Amino acid sequence: MFKSGFVTVIGRPNAGKSTFVNKVLGQKIAITSDKPQTTRNNISGIHTTEESQIIFIDTPGIHKPHHKLGEFMTKEAINTLKSVDLIMFMVDCTKKFGKGDQFIIEELNKVRIPVFLILNKADLVEDIVKLKENIDQYKSAYQFKGIFSISALRG
């Protein structure tokens, strides 16, 4: 039986969402840059196997907007939460849990869709104890369906 579904990849700016989507799809469909807010609109890409088709939606980084463009971009990302089958909340695991993460979790609490926490940039982690403390903060803030460590850049 062939299955298909929509997956949104959300997170703060520079968490590695576009890098992840490009890597999964095996081609560059989204611009990647060290500069925040490179992705300005939702970008969809389809990963197809013989058994399934997954439509990944790469979103702008969710942040506290300081201008109209920022408001638009954040709204674009948040709107995907209501129209998908699964949510990947991607975080840069070299950074501490912060207000931006809490804001995203408040938005996640408004939907009833499975959410997976994706700890990106695991290859850059130097202090495992601090990483565990960070993971514990995420786990106490939200009931994730699963938690995975990855390096989107390295595959």
C-alpha positions in Angstrom: 0.0 0.0 0.0 1.4 3.4 -1.0 1.4 6.1 1.7 1.9 9.8 1.5 1.9 12.7 3.9 3.0 16.3 4.6 5.8 17.1 7.0 6.6 20.7 8.1 10.1 21.5 9.3 9.9 24.5 11.8 12.3 26.1 14.1 14.2 29.3 14.9 16.3 31.0 12.3 19.6 29.1 11.3 18.5 25.8 12.9 19.4 24.0 9.7 15.9 23.5 8.3 16.8 24.2 4.7 20.0 22.2 4.9 18.0 19.3 6.2 15.4 19.5 3.4 18.1 19.8 0.7 19.9 16.8 2.1 16.8 14.6 2.4 15.7 15.5 -1.2 19.2 15.0 -2.6 19.2 18.3 -4.3 19.3 22.0 -3.5 15.7 23.4 -3.5 16.1 25.8 -0.7 18.8 28.5 -0.3 21.1 28.0 2.7 23.2 30.8 4.3 24.8 31.7 7.6 22.5 34.8 7.6 19.2 34.4 9.4 15.9 34.6 7.5 17.3 33.4 4.2 14.1 31.4 3.6 11.3 33.9 3.2 8.4 31.7 2.0 7.4 28.1 2.6 9.2 25.8 0.1 7.9 22.3 -0.7 9.9 19.4 -1.9 8.8 15.8 -2.5 10.8 12.7 -1.4 9.5 9.6 -3.2 10.3 5.9 -2.6 8.5 2.9 -4.0 6.4 2.7 -0.8 5.8 6.4 0.0 5.8 10.0 -0.9 6.7 12.6 1.7 6.1 16.3 1.0 8.5 18.3 3.2 7.7 21.9 3.8 10.7 24.1 4.6 9.6 27.2 6.5 11.1 30.5 7.4 12.7 30.7 10.9 10.1 31.6 13.6 11.3 34.6 15.5 10.0 37.8 17.2 9.4 40.0 14.2 10.7 43.6 14.1 9.1 44.6 10.8 6.3 43.6 8.4 8.4 41.1 6.5 9.3 39.4 9.7 5.6 39.2 10.7 4.8 37.7 7.3 7.5 35.1 7.5 6.7 34.0 11.0 3.0 33.8 10.1 3.9 31.7 7.0 5.7 29.2 9.2 3.1 29.0 11.9 0.3 28.5 9.4 1.8 25.2 8.2 1.2 23.7 11.6 -2.5 23.3 10.9 -2.2 21.6 7.5 0.3 18.8 7.9 0.5 15.2 9.1 3.7 15.6 11.1 5.8 18.4 12.5 9.6 18.4 12.8 10.7 21.0 15.4 14.3 21.5 14.5 16.7 23.2 16.9 20.3 24.0 16.9 21.5 21.8 19.8 24.6 23.9 20.3 22.3 26.7 21.6 20.4 26.8 24.9 16.6 26.6 25.1 15.3 30.1 25.0 12.3 32.4 24.6 12.0 31.7 20.9 11.8 28.0 21.6 9.1 28.6 24.2 7.1 30.7 21.7 7.2 27.9 19.2 6.1 25.3 21.8 3.2 27.6 22.7 2.2 27.4 19.0 2.7 23.6 19.0 0.3 23.3 21.9 -2.5 24.8 19.7 -2.5 21.8 17.3 -3.0 18.1 17.7 -0.4 16.8 15.3 2.6 14.5 16.2 5.7 16.6 16.8 9.3 15.3 16.7 12.2 17.2 18.2 15.2 17.2 15.9 18.4 18.2 17.5 20.5 19.4 14.6 24.2 20.2 14.5 25.0 17.3 16.8 28.4 17.0 15.2 29.3 20.4 16.8 28.3 19.5 20.4 31.3 19.7 22.8 29.6 19.3 26.2 27.3 16.3 26.4 26.2 17.2 30.0 24.9 20.6 28.8 23.2 19.0 25.8 21.4 16.6 28.1 20.3 19.5 30.3 19.0 21.3 27.2 17.1 18.2 26.1 15.6 17.9 29.5 14.3 21.5 29.2 12.6 20.7 25.8 11.1 17.5 27.3 9.7 19.3 30.3 8.2 22.0 28.0 6.5 19.6 25.5 5.5 16.0 25.1 7.3 15.0 21.9 6.6 11.8 20.0 10.3 11.3 19.6 13.7 13.0 19.8 16.5 12.6 17.3 20.0 14.0 17.0 21.3 14.7 13.5 23.8 16.6 11.5 21.9 17.9 8.5 25.1 19.2 6.9 26.9 15.9 7.2 24.0 13.7 6.5 
